[in-house]
C-alpha cells in the first residue's frame, strides 16, 4: 500500500517507518485497520479514524452504485411514469371510455397529492427507525398492486380512490431514497448521484409518452383491452420487478448492511464521520427532533426554496394535453413530451456533475434559474404559434430540472446533525412543495374543454 493510494482521514498521522496511513484517538493509540478488530458501535461513537486506500473506497462506492443507486434511479423512473401515466392515458382514450368531464381529471391529480401529503412525513420517520431494505420494497409492492388496479377501473370514482391510495404509498419513495442516498455518499459524490436520480425521473416522463404511443399503435384492442389500460399493466409489472430487486439488494445503514463485510462497514462509517455526518439510528427522541427543526436557521429557507421550485415545475404535466387541444392527434401529443424530458435530463445531469466538480451548490443554482425566468416570460406571452410556446416550455423546464438535484444535495449536506433530523427535514420539504398541487392544478393549469 503506497501513500499516494491512501486516503487520510482527520487525526491521521503518517508513520515514517511504515508505508501506510494510521490513525490515532484521543489516547494517542495508533493501529492499522487490517490488524485490529474494531467494534462498529464503538467506531460510530468515538473519535477513532482508520486508514483505507483509495481503491478500497472506490470498490465500496461501486458496490453502492450497483445496488442503492440503481434502485434509486429505476425507482424514480417508475414513480414518474406512474405520476405521468394518468395524463398519457387521459389523452389516449380514458377520457372517452370513462366519460371524464369538466375538472374531474384535475381532481384525480389533486387527490393523488392529498394522499402524498398525508404520508410523506410519517413515512420518512418510519424509514429512519426501521430497515430501508424492507420498508421501501414493501411500498413498491403495494404501489404495484394499486397500479395494476388502475388498469381495471370502470368509473371516475374508482380512479379517485386509487389515485388517493397511490399518492399515499408513493409518498415515502422520493424523500426516503434521497435520505438513504445522503446516508451513504460523501459530499463529492452526492451531487452527481442526486442528478442521476432526478434525470431518471425525467426519463420516466419521456418513456411514458413513448410507451403509450407504442401501445396505442400495436396493443390497442389486444385481448379486448384498450391501449391506455395496457400502460397501467406494464407499469405494474416493472414496479413488481423493482420491489424484488430492492428486497434483495437495498442497503440499510453503514453498520447494519448484511452484504458488506466488516472492513467495508468501517470504511463506510469513516467516510461519513470525516464530514461530520451522523450514521447511527435512534439517537434522538421525536420531541428533540421537532424542537431542533423549529429553531434551525436553514430549514425555512430550504422549505420555501424547494416549494417555489416545484410549484414552478407543476405545468410540466400538461404539455401533452395542450398539444392535443391545439389540434395534434394522441400519438403526436404523447411524443411531444419526450424531447422536452430528454433535454431536461441532460441539463440536470450536467449541472449535478458541475456542482460536484467545482464543489459549489449556489453557483449551480442561480444560472439555470435565470434561464427558466426567460422561459416563463415567453410562456406568459405566447400560446400560439405552438413552436414558440414549445421552445419556451423546454428552456423553462430544463432550467428548473437542472436546479432540483443540486438544491436537494445542498439540503442533504446542511441537515446532517442526525439521521432522524435529516429524514424529517427532507420529508417536510417535499410535503410542503407537494401541498401546492392541492390547488395549483385547479387554479394555474386547469384542464377543461377549451384552451
N, C-alpha and C positions, 0 to 999 in steps of 0.2 A: 504494500500500500504506500503510495507516494504522497507527499504534501500537496502537490498540485491537484490530486484527485480526491481530496477530502474536504468536507465542509467543516468550518469552525463555528461552533455554536457559542453563545455567550458563556463567559467564565472558562473557556477552554485555554489550556496552556500547552505550549509545544515543548516536548522533551528533546533535548539536544542529542541524546544517545539512542533514541528510537524514532524510526521513520513513521510516526503515527501521531495523530492528534489525540490527546487525552483530556479528561475533564476533571474539574475539582468542585467540591462543595464547600460550604462554609467551614467545614472542619479540615480543609486542605487535603482530604483524602482523594487520591487520584487512582484511576482504574482504566482498563481497556474493556470495551464493550464485549469482545469475544470471550473474555476470561471471567466475567462477573455475571452472576445470575441476579438481575435487578427485579425486584417486585414492582409490577406495573403500577399498583396503587401508590406505593412509596414514591415512584418516579413522578407521578402526576402531582403529588402533594409536596414535593421537595424542590430544592434548587440544584439538583444534580443535572449535569449536562454531559452527554455522551458523544463520542466521535462516530462518524459514519462517512463512508465515501460518497462522492457524487454519483457514482454508478449504482450504489445501493439505493440512493434516494430516487434515481431515475426508474429503477426497477419497481419500486413501490408505487410511484406515480403512474407508471404504465399499467400496473395491475389495477389501480383505482380507475384509470380511464377505461379499461376494458370491461369493467363491471358497473361501477357507480355512474360514470359519465355517460356510457351508452344507455343505461336505463333512464337517466335523466333526459337525454336528448330524445330518445324514442318516446318516452312518456309525454314530454311536452308536445311532440309532433302529434301524437294520437289525441291528446287533450284538445289541441287546437282544431284538429279535424272534427272532433265531437262538438266543439263550440260553433264551427262554421258549417257543419253538415246540415243544420236546420235551414240556413239561408240557401244552400245549394239544393236541398230537397224542395224548398218552397217554390223556387223558380223552375223546378223540373217536374212539376205535376202534382205535388202535395196540395198546393193552393186549390186546384180544380177538384182533385179527388175528395178532399175533406171539406170543400166549400168554405174555405177560410175567408173571412170578410173583415173590412174595416181595420181596426188596430189589434185584431186577435193575434197576428204574427208578433207584434211588438210586445204583447202581454206574455207570449211564450218566452221571449228574451228576458223580460223583467222577472218572471217567476224563477227562471234559472238563477238569476243574480240574487234573488232573495234567499234561495237555498244556499247559494255560495257564501253570502254574507253571514248567515246564521252559524255556519260550521267552521269558518276559517280559523278563528282564534281558538275555540275548543280543540280543533284537530291538531294544531301545532303544539298546544300544551300537552296533549296526549302523546304526540310524537316525541317530544323532548324527554319524556319519562318512561317510554316503552321502547321496544325494539323496532327500529325503522324497517328492518328486513322482513318483518312480519306485518307491520301496520300498513305500509304503503302498498304492498301487493294485495292486501285484503281490500283496500279501497278500490284498486284496479279491478278486482274480481266483481265487486258489486256494481261498479261502473259498467263493466261488460254486460251484465245481466240487464241493466236498465237500457243500454244502447240497443241490445237485441230486441227488447220490448218495443222500442220506437218503431221497429220495422213492422209491428203488428197492429199499430193504432188504427182505430176506425172513427175517432171523433176528436174534436178540438179539446174537449175536457180531459180526455186521456193524455193528450200531449201536455196540457197544463200540469198534470200530476207528475208525469215522468220528467219533465224539464225541471220541476222543483227538486225532485229527488236526485237527478243528475247533478244539479248545482251543489247540493249538499254533500254528495260523495266525491265530487271532483274538487271541492274546495280545498281539501288538505294537500293536494298533489304539488302545485307550484310552490307555495310558501314552504311546504315540507321539504321539497327537493333542493330549493335554494338554501334552506337552513342546513341540510345534510352536506351539500357541497362545501359550504363555508366551514363545516366541522372538520373537513379533511384536507383542503387545499390551502397552500400558502398565498400570501398577497401577490407574489409574482406570477402565480398560476391562475388566480381566481377570475380575473377579468376575461381572459380568452375563453375559459370554460363556461362562464355565465353567458358569454356571447354565443357559444355553440348551442347552449340550451335554448336561448331566445331564438336563434336562427332556425333551429328545428321546429320551433313553434310557427314561424313564418312559413317554413316548408310545408307544415301541415295544412295551412290555409291554401297554399298553392296546389298541393296534391289533391285536396278535397275537390277543388274545381275540376282538375284533370280527370280524377277518378269518376266523378259524377258525369262528366261529358262522355267518358268511355262507357259507363254503364247505361247511359241513355241510348248510345249508339248500338251497343252489342248485347245488352242484357235486358233492356226494357221489354217487359211482357214474358220473359223466360220463366217457365214453370208457373205462369199466371201471376207473376209478381212484378209490380211496377219498378221502373229504374230507380226512383228515389228510395224505395224500400230496400233494394239491394245495397244501397250505400250504407244504411244502418247495419245491415247484416255483415258487410265487410268490416266496418269499424268495430263491431262487437267481437269479431273473430281475432283481429290483431290486438285488441285490448286484452283478451284472454291470454294470448301468447306472451305479452309483456308482463302480465301478472305472474306467470310461471317463471319467466326469466328473473324477475325481481325476487321471488321466493328463493330461488337457487343461488343468486349471486350478489344481492344487495348487501352492503356492509351495515354494521351497527355503528359503534363508536370505536375510536382508536384502541382502547384497551379491551374491547369485548368482541371484536370481529373474529369469528372462528376460523376463517380461511387465511388469516395472517399468522405467520409464525411469531415467536416471542421477540425476535430481533426486529422484524418489520413493525410490530406494535410499538416497540421502544422508539424506533425512528419516527413513526407517525406522531407519537406524543411529543417528541423533542422538536419536530418541525413547527408545531403549533405553539409550544411553550416558548420557543425562540422569539415569537412575535407577540407574546403576551396573551395568546388565545387560550381560553378555558377549554378543557377536554373532558371534564367529569360531568356525570349526570347527577341530578337531585342535590345540587349544592345549595340551592336557595329555596326558601318557602315561598308559596304563591303570593302571600301578602308582601313580602320583601321585594319580589319581582315587580309587582304593580307599583309599589312606592318608588322604586328606582326609576321606572319608566315615567311616572308623573313628573319627577324632578329632573329628568335627563334634559340637558340643554340642546341635544341634537334631534330628539325624536319628533318634535313638532315640525321642524324644517323638513325632515325626511318624509314624514307623512304627507305634508302639504305638497311637496315637490312630486312625489310618486303619484299622488291623486290627480294633480293637474296634468301630468304626463299621460296618464291612462284615460282621463276624460278627453283629452285631445285625440287619442287614438281610436276613440269609440266609433267614429264614422267609417272605419276600415271595413266593417261588416256589411255595409250597404252598397258597395261598389257594383256587385253583380246585379242587384235589384235595380239600381239606377240605369245600368246598361240595358236591361230588359225594358224598362219603362220608356227609354228614348227610341226603342224600335228594334233592338237586336234580338235574335232568337235565343232560346235557352242554352244551347251548346256554346254559342259565341259569348253570351253573357258570363257563363262559367269560366271560359278561357280567359276573359279579361282580367280575372283576379290573379292569374299565375305570373305574368311578368312583373306586376306590382310586388308580389311577395318575393320573387327571386331577387329583385333589386334591393328590397328591404333586408333580405338575408345577407347579402354581400356587404351592405352598409354597416349592419350590426356586427358582423364578424370582423371586418377590417377595423372598426373602431375599438372593439374589445382587445384585439392584438396590440393596437397602438397604445391603449391605456396601460397595458402591462409592460410594454417595451419602454415607454417613457416614464412609467410609474407615476402617472398623473390621472386623476379622475375628472376634476373640474375642467381641465384643459381639453378633455374629450367629451364634454357635455355641452358647453356653450356653442361651439361651431355648428354641430348638427341641429341644435335647436334653432339657430339663426336661419338655417336653410328651410326648416319647417315653417317658420314665420312667412317666408316668401311664398311657400305653397298655400298656406292658409289665406294669404292676401289674394292670390289668384282664384282660389275656390270661392271666396266671398263675392267675386266679380263675375265668374263665368260658370254656367251650366252648359250652354251651347256657345260655340261649337264644342262637340264632345272631345275633340282632340286636345284642346286647351285644358278642359276640365281634367282629362285623364293625366296629362303631364303634371298639372298642379297637384293632383292627388298622389302621384308617385313620389314627387320630391317631398311633399308633406309627410307621407308615411315613412319614407326612407330616413328622414331626419329624426323622427321620433323613435323608429326602430333601432337606430344607431345609438340613441341615448339610453334606452331602457336597460341593457345589460350592464353598462358602466355605472348607472345610478344604483342598481341593486348591489353591485360589487362594493361600491362605496359604503352603502348601508351595512353590509355584512362585516366590513372592516371596522367600522365605527362602533357597532354594537357587539363587542366581543368580551364583555365583562363576565358573562356566564352563558352556558348553553341555553338555559331557560329564558333568559332575558333576550337573547338574540332571536330565539324562536318566536317569542311573543311580539317583539318589535316588527319582525317581518310579516307576521300574521296581521297585525294592526295596520301596517302599510297597505297590504293587499285588501283587507276588509274595507278600509276607508275608500280606496280607489274603486273597488267593486261597487260600493254603495251608490256611486254616481250613475250606475246603469239601471238603478231602480226608477229613475226619472228621465235620464238623458235620451234613451231611445224614443220615448213618447214626446219629448219636447224638442230636442235638437234634430233627430233623424227619424221622424215618423214615416212609416211605410204605408201609404194609402193608395188609392186608385189613380192619383194624379201626381205629377212631379212638380 
